[in-house]
Structure formats: C-alpha cells, structure tokens
C-alpha cells in the first residue's frame, strides 16, 4: 500500500514532461477557441471545460496514481505557468501577439456587429453585460470592450446633465475655497502691524 502512495510508476522526467506538454497544448487551444471561453461562459462552454479536464487527465498523469507522482505533476504545472507569466510580463509584444488586444463591442451606443460576430458573442450576452453595469439600453453605453481576459467592460455615457452637475459641484468647491482665502486675507489686514 505505501509503495503505491509514495513510489511513482513513471519516471520523474515523464511526470514533468507530460503536464508541461498538455499545458502548452491547452494554452494554444483555449486561445484559438477565443476569449469568450474565459469569462462569458454559457452552459455549453462549461460542459466543454469540464469534459476537457477529464479528457486530458490520463495524458497528464499517465497510468501513475501515486501521490508523489501527482505532486510532481502539479509542481511542474505551477512552475511552468509561473515561468510563462514572467516571460510574457517582460515581453509585452509577445503577450499582445498571443492574447490579442481589447475588442470594442459597442461604440457610442451602437453595436459593432463585425466584432461581435468574430468573438461569437450574441447580442443577448452583450446586453446581459450591459445590464450587470446597471444600464438598461445600448443608448446609455459610451463603449463596451471585450478585454483580453475575457471580461466585458462597459463605460456608461455621460449626459449633459451629468456634466453640468459635476461642473456645478466643482464650482461650489472653488467658491468655498475662495471664500476661505478672502476671510484669511481680511483677518490679516485687520491685525495691527
């Protein structure tokens, strides 16, 4: 029994190489599948991701079910991921090439249909993201962007009233500050010299 727990059935080199190769393959496949899979999951995407994990399990660990073999595989995955993240952090051009850039989905209240089609995002999914930001209609959106991480960022449109209230608040703050300065100057002038 102890032998099965602590002694890997495969060589350590194979326990390291298998998860690294599966990792690299999955990074490429998920990137080709699109950013939508990262954050905008529907039930079909979720099923695929669960099946994907189960499908690559044997490719990752082989016939080895030992605890030490599993720990070696996990350690290899974490190490490779840390190295890839560091490598791409220092090379933003390569990261941009692999990840792509942000994609505008709504501009000035209008859907950018070509980008929506290319990213395989339905208008219903887009509206769900808009509603999550507390907006009810496309006309309230200045811009919606599919970020490189798969999240849809929504920037609300500011109305003329919003701008007026903002400027009015700033003007009131300036008037208060000027009043304070004038009072200080009067106090200084009133003091005998």
Helices and strands as residue ranges (DSSP letters): H 2-6, H 12-33, H 36-39, H 43-55, H 57-61, H 67-90, H 92-99, E 103-107, E 110-111, H 113-118, H 123-132, G 138-140, E 141-146, E 152-156, H 160-190
